Amino acid sequence: MFAALPLLVVPVLIYNLIGVTLVGGFASIDANARLQTAIFTVPMTSRVGWPVTLGDLLLAVALVVLFVELLKSTNSRRAAIVNHALSMLLFIACLMEFLLAPAFATSTFFLITLMTLLDVLAGFIVTIVSARRDMDFTGGGSDT
């Protein structure tokens, strides 16, 4: 049953934890400031530092999870169908948070929401293509 759970729920939950811990909770407008604060700096060969923010790390995690979700969508078992339905519910929840809660009105959360939409679309497209491939459109006649 764990295979039916959409993995993109992990970055969404992490973002929700960030939103809850802000002063003012989901109504706070300080989420963008927290996401854009540099956590560490990576020295580059060009002798400049690359500041890595919490938002950058969250998006990197979400991209890796999206890749795994796309690999999971190629499966046509019953768990994959449940995964597609749960992914749709996750997208709807993300869209509602993005539109209604000030703490979620950031580019980082918008990109995570976009990733959940791409997961839904890829899942349905892969399922339709594989179902079409499995169907016999020749009419069932004999080879003459």
Phi, psi and omega in degrees: 000337178297331180293338181280344182282125177291126184290341178293353175293335181296305178296329178293317178295321177299316178297320178298322176297320177297317180294322181291324184279355176287150173295122183099353177063221184293341180275357183286148176254011183269004183298319182297321179296319179293322181288334183264003177282129182292133177270316177207168180237133178260121177288134182254163179292341178279008177068025171241162178260141177259107180283123179259124183257168176298321177297321177298314181296319180296319177292323177297316177298316181297323178293319178296317179295321177298320178300315179296320178297321178295323176294321179293332185289347179283351179276141182246023177286174180298324179298327179293324179293319177296321178300318179297318180294316179293326176295323177295317177296321177297318178298317180297318178296317178297317180297319178295317178297316181299318184279332190250336185252124181301328180292344182256003180272060179234161177295325179299311181289327175300316180293325175294319177297319176298322177295322177293324176295316179297325176297316179297311181297315180297319179299313180292320180295315180296320179296317180294316181296317181290326177292321179295322180293325182283339180280150179258113181260012184277351178097354175075012180280175179273158179278115178235000000 
